[in-house]
Amino acid sequence: MYENNSAGQNYRILSIYQLLLDGKKLSKKELALQYYVSDKTIQRDFSEIKNFLQASYTGKILEYDKRQNVYMFKQNEQNYLLPEEVLAISKIILEARAIPKNEMHRILNKLVSLASNENKELIQSIIHNEKQLYVELQQSKSAMSYIWEIETAIFQKKEIEIYYKKELDPVESVSNQNIMSNELSMLQDTISQNHQEESDTLRNMEMYLEKLTAMEDVVQAYLETSSDSQEQVVSKMTNEFTTILANLNSTTSAIINQLMDYNHNVHDHQKIASTMLEKLGNSKLN
């Protein structure tokens, strides 16, 4: 049984106020029976609550429904957000994905609490799936305190120093690693191809030099065994020498061109290697 003293009165009024906040519709007669007081006492309690609402900025109105004979809280729509406004702001927060998930839930719960009691459950149901499937940005950190500090400093016209450090995104890091791997593979293939071409050219040159070295024996043997005249032998040997010399000139030119290309490729490879080392250095620093 509740005593009708100051402490009991305060407890009763706070209990009734909490029930109204929870969206309950309260009957004066039922409350009188529950707290063992008269109907007039409960009426005075409602008057106290009404006076408190008028004196404070709560955005709530104590309303009496004559048809149901109950008291209830109503939202003052001029001071509080409409349900469609709460829903629109909630959607913007969810779509932005700029807030960590735990902080997003806390903000949305506060936001939905500003809607009228009859609309809170509906709004929660509408945004439920989006809240559960919410994916924050990678390495998303709470920026609320930073935003507050920066905006306060700007308002107070204080000097701000900002130290910027670039953070390498994991996706970008993997992409850079793949690019560097591809570049390294291409570099190795190019170097291998250059070595192969050089080897082929040198073998051709050695072959033609061997032919020249052996040409004296070939000429001597040809003179001893051939029935051709000396003029015919000289003519054939001249043609053979001309062909060999032409091949040697061609091979020599090819070697010179390959050396020039090789020097050019070495320069390009050095630039590629330098770029790759710089990327690796930036990856390690970040």
Buried (B, 14 or more C-beta within 10 A) or exposed (E): EBEEEEEBBEBBBEBBBEBBEEEBBBBBEEBBEBBEBEEEBBBBBBEBBBEBBEEEEBBBBBEEEEEEEBBBBBBEEEEBBBBEBBBEBBEEBBEEEEBBBEBBBEBBEEBBEBBBBEBBEEBBEEBEEBBEEBEBEEEBEEEEEEEEEBEEEEEEEEEEEEEEEEEEEEEEBEEBEEEBEEBEEEBEEBBEEBEEBBEEBEEBBEEBEEBEEEBEEEBEEBEEEEEEEEEEBEEBBEEBBEEBEEBBEEBEEBBEEBEEEBEEBEEEBEEBEEEBEEBEEEBEEE
